[in-house]
Amino acid sequence: MGMPFSRTLRALEYDRSSMGLVALVGALLICGAWSFWFFGARLSLYQTTGIVEVARRNEVIAYFPPGTPAPPRGQMAQIRLANGTASIPAVVIESSIERDGRVRAVLMPQAAFPVTLVAAEIGQVAIETARVSPAMIVLGEGS
């Protein structure tokens, strides 16, 4: 036998719990914090290359693929050694676009690493090319 409708409504009135409201507010706060991060955070995008040369005075010349924005003078970079033991900070001292469209960047290792580099020791060179939000990456506008 079914329960009369008036009893059901009375039971619902007495069953009001603040736990549901607390859970809803908590979920909204978490979604709000995530949205703030998703649209507001700035993540670094790096372009890496393994095409490198070592020039005079310990300068490293790196060649990046066509379409890579030419890094400005003073841009920080990382020289990663092939054996994976170290990452040497460097700074861009010159950049240009070659005839074939590749970007040529001349890097000077920081004074904190007074080592003589050999081209065979260098595994990769990485340069920060942009700072974008996670939303831009998902939408494909950050690449």
Secondary structure, 3 states (H helix, E strand, C coil): CCCCHHHHHHHHHHCCCHHHHHHHHHHHHHHHHHHHHHHHCCEEEEEEECCEEECHHHCEEEEECCCCCCCCCCCEEEEEECCCCCEEEEEEEEEEECCCCCEEEEEEECCCCCCCCCHHHEEEEEEEEEEECHHHHHCCCCC
